[in-house]
């Protein structure tokens, strides 16, 4: 064979390739068939995601009712109010689609895998996403649009209503397509979320409401004309004010033709420089349709030609250096030396070991859970299971899917959070307490969950120092880390970042992290799942070495290869329903187990060279081949066998289920091994390393803050704030900068927090540290990054927009930083509180939208209905916006020279406002923002930070979405 590989290709092989391989199409289905299948799958996935659908439904209905009740039956002559409602409606539709980014990113990962295997074309995937958005977008637009349109009091014609609904629907689809493109073009959520918020900020800033078209500098006006939100706002305004009821001169006793030389509708549109021709509505429809198609095309280009797939393990080749050949054989791993005559061989505590060898036993274990169909009844998942595992041995828990392998191990390891458990669990013959189980055992979950910004050595060191006793010298802990690296062959990659490691390396690391705690017992849940034969053998070689150190190893495994099965010393075999079929030693080459089953009438003999594990499962009806499971009651056979009597005899020995004078009870004085200061030190160190190494999170927000500072500076570089239009534009600027920079922080922090939360759950289950110190680390790590990021924003923004004064600069920077900080803490709270980042994003967007509505900008503080004043008072954004607004616009000291902006008399005031009104007066009377209340507002901001941190700590302590 090797000669054939090294020689030239034989002509017959070329002919066979041309005849048999080349005709195979790249895709097995044609375009339309595959597209239909992918569309059906996408719609199915969407309809099954009930948490997402319920969240979106609540958000749409609630915000529709809030908008319509706040602006109930508006005054048509107040163009600013009407435009504000239109602007808010379009903004809500846009923000609502941003909440789908986590779902888009998750779908992209599946697409990458299936596209590599040529399941379907990229165009089919893009089209399926487009089509699946239509029903949801239509329902959202219909419900939200109907509530807002009729309750707010838009023109009462069916044509205008249908056009309003159609425009909202087109906006919904176009914005969903835009965020889908961002998901395709971003490497991860740490980039996609902040980029999405920046794009919304650009849409908002150049939509023609916050700053009108005439106020936008000429060199930025192109953004206005390519902005989907601007086209939507313009079209909806034209739809309202070009109605025949407004195409008149006299309206509410005001002659607009005489006063302004235009009709009432034309005058209302002209206040925001909106064109008055009806065709702009149709242009808006065409533009949104074109934008939708263009964004989907960009998504196709990104998915087809530039994919952000996970990097391969860059040290894999280094691990194989020195191998004479790439060919390898699966060599047999030496079994435990205890496999001889004696069944029970006590391993005495060794002074060189930092753990006490433990025999773990369990008698008559039952585990039941409520019946989902009838909650008053229970279902027994485990039925009277008994067994034991000895130091220095590996015990396999096997059975078919649903037999209860992982359930049994979770019950023994104390990891079940629900259900009813009866029976005995013992350690060295003493009843096992929950603390003793958690302190003396290590549990390797099937999913390899780690804080991925750490190196492999750092992860092991973290576990060693926090899970070994405080009385163990540091030098011994470092020695245990090196021992783990040696046992699991991790030395060549010890200083590699965990992120990007291969599946097999992650498995070894998972075992190493538990091993570094120096446990007496090691539980492993499916350690070879998802691995090829070579990787599975490497993992089990490492597990064998661990057992040979005197530790007790219990491992669930589904259907191991012959080589892997030979590593085990003992077996506990379960049938579906949670009953024991076999328990005892396997013997050499599983001879004892094979002899037991072959002695049962009707069981076929094991064929030569056949995998005994596969044969055994087939015999009891748990395999994929022929089965005797329905013909023979293997549970009764086992209970009547000598093997069962032998199990009961061994269980009754000293040190197994009865105390032994040579084996003291495992007792621990403290809930956690490490001191409080050690926990704090290592968690702070890990958080700061994580943030430093996660460039996609911090560099992204730093870059965006700097860019936004420049964009706002350039946009408002020649702005004046003493006219009516100028101060409103200035307040719009403060609203956008304060609100959306905080929103960027909120949305950016959720992915990294949700990802690290999984590691927190695993570590909390093993009592690695107090949740308090995790909370402290997540609190302190944000502070320097937030203050530096806002400083990057302030540096170009503050002087370019015309603000002056070093003291005011410093105060503005501190206040803005505090606002961004509480937004980050709010994002962490949502990530801790809600089950997934998708649900957290939906409810986060809902709350942020409510905050935007009641922050006192649109509507202004004095225009908020009395029934909603309580919402206005508890909105955190109100106090942050009031702080910065009163700093730059509300200062007019009595002992000053009157040069401050707040002292200037406003120009261009409408008749409804008094003459000689100063900027400060306008700010106080209209927006209810007073310079004299700066310290009060600052106190409220600090209060919200404290409230969110306390809620975050309580959530970390009492909420766990990883149910078992």
N, C-alpha and C positions, 0 to 999 in steps of 0.2 A: 504493500500500500504506500509506504513512504517513497519507494522508487517512482511510483506513478505520480506522486505529488511533486517530486523534484524534477521529473522529466517534462518534455514538451507535451502539450495537449494533443491527445490522439484525435485524428480526423473524425473518427466515428462519434466521439463525444460532441464535436462541433455540429455534426449532422443531427445528432439527437437533440441538441439544444435548439437548433433551428426548427426541428420538426415538432418538438413537444413543449419547449419552454417559451419560445418567442410568441406563439399564438395566444398564450394566456393573457387576457386583457389586464390592464392595470387595476381596473375596478370591476367587480363581478356583476354589478347592477348598472343599468344605464342611468343617466343623470336624473330623469324624472322619478324613476322608481326609488332611487336612493334618497332623493330629496323628500319625497312623500314619507318614507320611513323615518327620516331624521326629524321631520316636522311632527309626526305623530309622537315620537319619543319626547321631543321637547315640550309639547303640549301636555303630555302625561306627567312629566316631571314637574311642570308648573302647577298643574291641578293638584298634585299630591303634596306640594309644599304648603300645608295648611297654615303653618306659623307665619309664613311670608304673606299669604293671601289675607289672613285675618288682620295682620299688622297693616297692610296697605289699605284694606277696607276701612279700618278704624281711622287711619290717618286721613283718608279722602273725605269721609263723612264728617268727622270732627272739624277739620279745617274748613270745609264748605259751610258748616253751620256757624263757625266762629267768624269767618269773613263776612258772611251775609248778615249776621246779627250786629256786628260792629258797624257795618256800613249800610244798615237797613234803610231802604227807600231813600237813597242819597238825593241830594239837591243837584239837578242836572246843570244848573248854572255854575256850579263850583267845579270847573274843569280840573283843577289840581286834585280834588277828591276823586273824581271819576277816573282820571288817569292813574291815580294811586291804586284804585281797586283793580284796574286792568293790569297794571304792573305787578301787583301782588299775586293775582291769579296766575299770570304767566310764570312768575318766580316760583310759585308753589309747584306748578306742573314740572318745571325744570328740576327743582330740588328733589321731587319725588322720584324721578328717574335715576338720580345719582345713587339712591339707595340700592339699586340693582347691581352696582359694580362688584361687590363680593361674589354674587351669584355668577356674573359674567366671568370673573377670574377662575372660579371653581370649574365652570363648564369648559374654559379654555384648556385647563390641565387635562381633562378627559379627551378633548379634541386632539391635543398633541399626540397622545398615545394612540388613538384610533386612526388618526391621519397617517402616522408612520406605518401602520399596518394596512393602509389603503381601504379602510372601511367605506369611506365615501369621499367625495370631492370637497374641497374647501368651500366652494360656492354653495354646495348643499347645506353645509353647516351655517353659513352666513344667512342664507335664505330661510332656514328653519328658525333662526333667531328672530328674523324680521317678521315672519308670519305669526310666531307665537306671541309677539308683542301686541298684535292687532286686537284680539279680544279683550285683553286686560286694559289696553289703552282706551279702547272704545268705552268700556264700562266706567273707567275712572273719569273720563271726560264727560260722559253723559250725567253721572251722578253729581260730580263736583260742579260742572257747568250749570246744570239745572237749578241746583240750590242757590248758587251765587247769582245767576242771571235774574231769576224771578223775585228773590227776596231783596236784592239790592235795588231793583227797580229800573233795569235797563228797558229800552223801548219795547213795547208790547206788540210786536209783530212776529209772526211765525217765521218769516223769511230771515229777519235779523237774528232770531234765536238759533235757527238751524245753522246760519253762517258762523255765529259765535261758537257753537258746539263743534262745527267742522274745523275751525281754526284752532281751538284747543286740542282737538284730536290730532291734527297735523303737527302741532307743537309737541305734543306728547311723544309721537313717533320719532320726530326728528331729534329730540333731546335724548331719547332712549338710544337711538342710533349713534349719537355723538359719544355717549358714555360707553357704549359697546366698543366703539373704536378706541377710546382711551384705554379700556381694559385689554384690548388686543395689542396696543402699542406700548404698554407699560410693562416693565419687568416684573413688578409685584404690586401688592396692595399698598405698600409703603410709598410708592410713587404714584399709583393711580388715584388714590383718595385725595391727596393734596393737589394734584394736577387738576382733578375734576372741580375742586373748589375754586382754584384760580381761574379756570375757564368760566365758571359761573360768575365770578367776580367781574371778569371782563364783559360778559354778557350784560350784567346788571349795570355796570358803569357806563357802557356805551349803548344802552337801550333807548336813550332819548328821554328818560324820566329824571334820573338823578342829576344828569347834566344834559341840557337840551342840545339839539343838533348844532345850533349856532354857537354855543359855548365850547364845543369840541374843537381843539386846534386843527388847522388844516392838514397838518402832517399825520393826524390820527383819524381823520374822518373816514378813511377806508374801513376802519374797524366797524364803524356804525353801519356801513352798507353791506358788510358780510356777516353781520350779527343776527342769528336767527331770532333772538329775543326781541331785537329792535323791529324786525319785520312783523312779528306777532303782535307786539304792542301797537304798532302803527295801524295794522289791519283791523284790530279790534276797536281802536279809537275811531277809525273811519266808519266802521260798521255802526257804531253808536250815533255819531254826530252827523252823518249824511242822511239820516232818516228824514222823511218829509216833515215830521213834526218839529224839526229844528231848522228847516230850510225857510225860515221866516225872519222878518226884520224885528217885530215886536214880540218879546217873550217876557212874561212876568213884569209887564209895564216898563220894560227897558227897550228903547229903540236902538238896536245894534247897528242898523244901517246908517242912522243919523250920527251916532256917536263914533262908530269905528269903520263905517263904509263897508260892512260885510254882514252876512246873516248871523244869527245866534250860533248855529252849528259851525260856521267858518271861523267865527271869533274864538270859540272854545278850542278848536283844533290849533288855531294860530298861536295860542298861549304856549304851546309846546312844539311849535314849528312843525306840525304834522300837516302834510298836504291834504287838500280838501276834495280831491277827485275820487270818485267811487272805485275807479280801476285799481287804486292802490290796495284795496282789499283783495282783489283777484291776483295782483302781483305777489302779495304776501302768501297766498295759497300756493302759487307756482313755485315761489322761492323755497317754501318749507318742503314741498315735495322733492324739489331738486336737491336740497340739503340732505334729506333723508336718503336718497339714492347715492349721493356723493359720500356720505359718511359710511354707508354700508360697503361701497366700493373701496374706500380706504381701509376698512376692516378686512376685506378680502385680501388686499395687497399685503397688509401686515401679517395676517395669519399664514399666507402662502409663502412669503419670501423672507420673513424675519420673525423667528420664533425664539422665545425666551425659555428654552428647555433647561432642566436642571443639569448643572455641570457634572461630568464624570469625576470620579475620585482621582485626583491628580497624582496621588502617591501609589496607585495600584501597581504601576510598572516597577517602582522601586522595591515593592514588597517581593516581587518575583525575580529580582536581579540575582544572579548567581545560579539560577536553576539551569541545569544542563539541557533540559528539554522542556517543551511546553506540554509534552505528554505526561500524564500522571496516573497513578493507580490508587485506588481507595484501600489503603493499608488498614489492617484490623487494629483497632485501639485496644491496648491491654485493659482487661477487666479488673475489677477490684480484687485485691488479694484475699478478700473475705469470702470469696465464692467457693471455698472448700467445704470441709465437713461441718464446721460449727455454724449454726444459724445466727446466734447472737454473739457478737464479739465486741465487748465494750471498749471504747477508745478513751483512755484516761486523759484527763486534762494535761496538756503539755505546757511547760513554762515558756516555751518559745512561741506558743500560739496565743493570739489575743482574743480567742473565743473559746467557749465551753462546748465540746461535742454534745449533741442533743439527739436523743431518740424521740421522735414525734409519733404519737399514737392517737387513734380515734376509734371510739366504740359506739355502735348503734346510732350513727348520725342520721337524723332526719332533717330535711329542709323543705318548707312549704311556702307557697306564695298565694295571694288571692287569685281566684279564677277570673280572668278578664270578662268572661261571659256572664258570670254570676259572682259578684264581689263578696257575697256572704259565704260562699264556699271556697275551699282551698285546693290547690293542686300540689301533690308531693313530687318534688323534683329529685330528691334523694330519699332512699328507703332503707334505713337500717344499715348503713355502710360502716364497715370496720376494717382496720388495717393499721400498718405501722411502717416507719421508714427509719433505717439505722444510719449512724454516722459512717462516712466513708463509702456509702452506696448511692446509686441512682435508682429511684423508683419511678416507673412510668405509670401514668394514669391514662388509660386508653378506652376506646369505645367509639361508637358511631356518632355522627353529629346529632346533638340533642340527648346524648346519654348522660350528660352531667359531669363531664371531666373537669371543665373550668369551674363549674358551680361548686364541685367538691373541693377543689383547691382554694377557691375564694372563701368557702366556709372555714376550712382549716386555717387559712392565713388571716382570718378576721377581716376580710375585705368586703363582706356583704353589708350593704346599708339598709336592706329591707328584708321582709320575709321573717319566718319563724324558724329558729334552729333549736333542735333538741339532741341530746346525746352528750358524749364526753370527748374533749380534746385534751391531751396530756403531753407534757414536756418532761422527759426523764422520769415518768411516773407520777408527776405532780400535776394537778389541774392547771390548765393554761389560762393565765389572765390576759386580758386584751393588751395591757402594757408589755407583758413578757413576750407575747407573740410579735408585736410590732418592733420591739427592741432587739429581739434575738433572731429575727428572720429577715431575709431579703426577698423581694417579689419582683420578678422580671415580667412585665406585661407583654402581651403579644404585639402591641403597637410600641415602637421604639420612640419614646418621647423624651426629649432633652432640651435644655436651653442651648440652642444651636449656635449661638455666637461664641461659646466657650471652646477651648481646645479640649482634646480628649484627656490630656493630663490634668487640665484644670477641673474637668467634670469629676474625675476620680478623686482629686485632692479635696474638692468641695464635699463629696460624699464621705471621705475618710475623716475629715476634721469635724464634720457636723454629726456624724452618726457613730463614731467611736467615743468612748467615755472620756470625760474631761481629765481623768486620772492617767490616761495613756499618754506617754511622752510624745511630743511632736515628731521626734525622730522615728518612732515606731510607726506613726501614721504615714510618714513619707515612705517608709519601708513597705508598708502595705500597698501603697500606690504602685511602687515598683514591682511588687509581687503580682499585682493584677496585670500590669503591662506584660510581665514575663509569661504568666499562665495563659493569657489570651492572645499572645503574640501581637501586642499593640505598640510595642516600642518603636517600630519604624514610622508609625503615624501618630506618635504621642503628642506632637506639637501642631497637629493639623486641626483647623477649625472644623467643628462637627458638621456645620452646614455643608452639604454637597457630598458627604460620605456615602459609600455604597450601603446597600441593605445589609450585607453580611458584616460590614464593619460596625454598623449601628447595632446589630444584634450582639456582637462581642462587647461593645461599649455598654449596652444595657446590662449585660451580665457583670461587667467590670464595676459599674457604678454600685450595684448591690454588693458585690464581693468586697469592695473597698470599705464597706461598713463593718467588715469582719463578722458576718452573721454566722450563727451556728447551723441554720437551716436556709436553704436557697430554693425558692419556688420559681419555676419557669413555665410560662404559658405559651405553648406552641413555639419553641425557640427556632424551629427550622421552617416555619411557614413562609412561603414566598421565596425560598432559596433553592438554587440548583443543588445537584448531588454533591459537588465538591464543596460548596459553601456550607451545606448542612453538615458535612463531615468535619469541616474545620471548626464549626461551632460546637459540635458534640465532643470533639477532641479536647476543646477548652473546658467543657463541662466535666469531662472525665478527670482532667487534672484538678479541677476544683474539688471534686468528690474525694480524690486521693489525698487531699490535705486533711481529711477527717471531718469534712462537713457533710451534712445530710442534704441530699438533693432530691426534690420531688418535681416531676416534669410531666405536663400534659403533652401529648403528641398524637397526631391523627393517624397517619399511615407511613411509618418510617421505612427507609430502605433496609436491606439486610445488614449493611455495614453499620448504619446508625442504630438499628435495633440491638445489635450485638454489644453496644456500649452499656446497655441497661443491666442492672443486677436483679431487680424485682419488678413485678407487674401487678397492678390492680386494674382489672378489666371490668367495665360496666356495659350493660345493655341499655337500650333505649327505655327510659322510664326510671333510671337511676337505681338499678339493682346490680349486685355483685355477681359476676360470672366466673371470675378467677382471681385469686389473691395469693401471691407467694413468690418464691424465687424462680427465675427463668432457667437457671442452669447454663452450662456451656452450650453455645449455639442454640439457646432456648430449648434445650433438650427436655427439661422437666416440664415446661409448659406444653411442649408438643406431645410428650408421653401422656400427660393428663388428658388432653383432648382426644388423642387417638384411642384412649381406653374407653371412651363413651360410645355406646352402640350407635351405629348409623353415621359416624363421622368418617369421612374419607381420609386416607393417609396423606401425609405431607409428601409431595413429589420432590424428587431430587432437584437441588438448585432453585427451589421455589422459596420466595420470601416468607418466612414463618409468620411475620406480622400480618401480611396480607392474607395468608391462609387462615390464620386465627380469626380475623374479622369476618372472612367469608363463612367460616364454620358457624359462627353465632348469628349470621344474618346481618352483619354490619358492613359487609364489603360490597363490591360492585359485581362480584361473580355469583356463582351458585351458593345457596344458603340452606342451612338446616335449621335456621332460627325459628321457623314456624312449626317444625316437626318435633323439636326437642326443647324441653324446659330446662335451659342450662342453669338457671338460678336454683331450682330444686336439686338438680344434679350436683351442683357445687356444695350446697348445704348438707348433702348426704355423703360427701366425699371425705377421704382421709386428709385431703388438702385443707378442707375447712377446719377439721379437728386440729390439725397442725397449727393453723392460724390462731385458733382460740387458745391453744397451749402457749404459744409464743406471746400472745397479747397479755396473758396472765402472769408473765414473769416480772421480777423486780426490775425497775428501771424502764419498764415499758408502760404498763398501766398501774403498777404499784410502786410506791417510793422505794428507793434503794439507799442504804446508808452511805454508799460510795458516791452517790450522785445527788448533790444538794439541789433544792428548789431554786429556780431562776427568779431572782428578785431584783428589782430596780428601784432606787430611791427617787429618781427624777423621771418625769415624763419624756424628756428629751436628753440625749447624751451630752451635747455640748452646752457650755455656759451661754448665758444670754449675750455676753459681749462677743463671744466667738461667732454666734449666729449673726449678730449685727454686722460684724466686720466682714464676714464672707459674703453676706447678701449685698451689702453696699458695694463691695468690690465687684461682684458679678453684675449688678445693675449698671455700674459705670462702664465696665468692659463691654457689656452688651450694647449700650448706647454708642460707645466709641466705635465699635466694629460694625454697627448696622448703618452703613453709609446711606443706604436707600431711604432711610427714615430721616436722619438729621441733615445730611447734605441737601436732600430735596427741600426740606422746609427752609433751611438757610438760604438756598438759592432763590426760592420763591419769595421769601420775605424781601430780599434785596431787590429782586426784579419788580415786585409790587411797589416798593418805595420809589423806584425810578419811574415806573409807569404813572403813579399818582402825581409824582413831582412834575413830570413832563406835561401831564394833562392839565394840572392846575397851576402851571408855572406863572401865568399872568393873571391869576384869578383875583378878584376883589370881593370883599365880604361886607360891604356897607350898603349895597342895594338890596331890594327885596329878593330879586332873582339870585343875587350873589350869595346872600346868607343862606338861602334855601339850598343852593348848590353846595355851599360849604358844609352844611349839615348833612347833606347827602354823602359828601366825601367822608365825613367822620363816621357816618353810619356804615358805609361800605368798608372802610379800613378797620374799624373796631369790630364790627360784626363778622366779617368774612375772614380776617386774619385769625380771630378766635375760632371760627368754624374750621379753618384749615388745621389748627392744632387739635381740635376735637376729632375730626375725621382721620387725621394722621395717626393718632395714638392708639386707635382701636385695634388695627391689625396686629401690631407688635404686642399689645397687651393680651389680646385673645390667644395669640400663639404661645406666649410664655405662661398663660394661665394653665395650660395642659401640664406643663412641667411642675407648676405649683401644686396641682391636684395630686400628682404622683408622689411628690416629696412630702406633702402634708399627710398622706395616708401612711407613710412610714415614720412619721413624727421626726422628720429631719430638722425642722425649725418651727419656731412660733410664727403664726401668721402676722403678728405685730411687726416683726422685723422685715418681712416681705413688704408689708405696707409702708414702712419707713423708707426702705430702699426705693420703691416705686415713687414715693413722694419727693425725696431729695434729688433724685437723678434728673428730674425734669427742670429743676430751678435754673441751673447755669445755662442749659440749652435754650430755655425760653427767654431769659434775659438777654442772652447774646443774639438770638434770632430777632427779637424786637429791636435791638440796637442796630442791627444791619438794616432793618426797615426804616428806622428813624433817621439814620445818617443822611440819606439823600432826600427823604420825604419832607422832613421838618423845614429845612431852609428853602427848598424849591417851591413849596406851596405858599411861602410868604410869612411863615410864623417866625417870631424872633424871641430872644431872651433865653439865656443859658439855664436860669432857674426853672422857667416854664418847660424848657426842653427836658430837663431831668425829671420834673414832676410828671410830664406827659409820658415819658419813657417808663417810669415806674408804674404808673396807672395802667398803661397799655399792657405791660408785662404781667401785672396781676390779673388782668382780664384774660389774657392768653393762658396763664397758668391755671386759672379755675376751669377754663374750657378743656385743658388737657386732663385735669382731674375728673371732670364730668365725663369725658370720653372713657377714662379708666373705669369709672363707676358703671357706665352702661355695659362695658365689656365684662365686668365681674358679675353683674346682676342678671344679664340675659344669656340664653343658652348658646347663641351663635353670633358671629360678627354680622351676619346678614340681618338678623332680628334687631341687634343692637343699633345697626345703621338706620333701620326703618324708624324705630322709636326715637333715635337721636335726631333724625331729620324732622320728625313730628314736633318734638319739643323745641328744637331750634327755630322752626317756622313760627311756632307760637311766641317764642321770645322775640323774634324779629317783628311780629305784628304788634306786640305790646311794649316795645322798648321806648316808645314815645317819639318816634320819627314819623312814621306814616301808618296810622294817623298820629298827629302831634298829641302831646300829653293832654292838652285842654279839650281835645275833640273825642277822646275815648269815652264811650257811654258809661254812665254811672254804674251800671250793673257789672261792668268789667274792670272797675277801678282796682278791685282786689287783685286781679291778674296783673295789672300794670304795676302794682306795688310789690309783687313777689317776683317780678321778672328780673333776673340778674343783669341782663343787658341794659336795662334802664339806668342802673347806677354807674355802669362802666361808661356808657355814652354820655351821661350827665357830667361825669368827671372830666373827660377830655373836652367836651363842648364848653363847659364853664371856665375851663383853664384858658382856652384860646379865644373864645368869643364873649365870655360873660364877665370879664374883669374890667371894672371901672372904679378904681379907688377914689375916695373923696379927696385924698391928699395928693392925687396925681396931677399930671399936666394935661390930661384929657386926650393924650395921643393914642391910648389903647383902643383896640378895635371895638371893645364893648362900649366905649364912650361916644362912638360916631353915630350921628343922626342918619337914619336910613333914607334912601331915595327909592322912588318907584313904588311906593306903598299903595296897595289897593284901597278903595274907599272904605272898606270895612275896618281898617286899622286907623288909629289916631295919627295926626301929623306930629312931627318932631319926635317920633319914637326912636330910641337908640337901639343899637344891636343888643345890648344887655337887656333892655326892656322887652324886646321881641323874644329873646331867648327865654326869659322868665315867664312872660305872659302866654306865649303860644306853646312852647315846648316844656314849660314848667321845670327848667333847669337853672338853678341858682348858684352863683359863685360862692355864696355864704354857706352852702351846704356841702362843700367839697369834702370836708373831713367826715361828715355824716355818711356821704356816699362811699367814701373810702372804707369806713367801718363796715358798711353793708357788704362790700366786695370781699373784705377779709372774712366776714361772717359766712358768706357763701362758700369760700374756700374751706373753712373749718367744717361746715355742714357736709360738703361733698366728701371730704376726707374721712369724717366719722362714718358716713354711710358706706364709703368704700371699705373701711376696716370691718364694719359689721357684715358687709356682703362677703368679704374674704373669709370671715370667721364662720358664717352660718349658711352660706349658699354654696352648693356643690352640684354642678350640672353633669358630673360624671357618675351617674347612678349605676350601682351593681346589685 
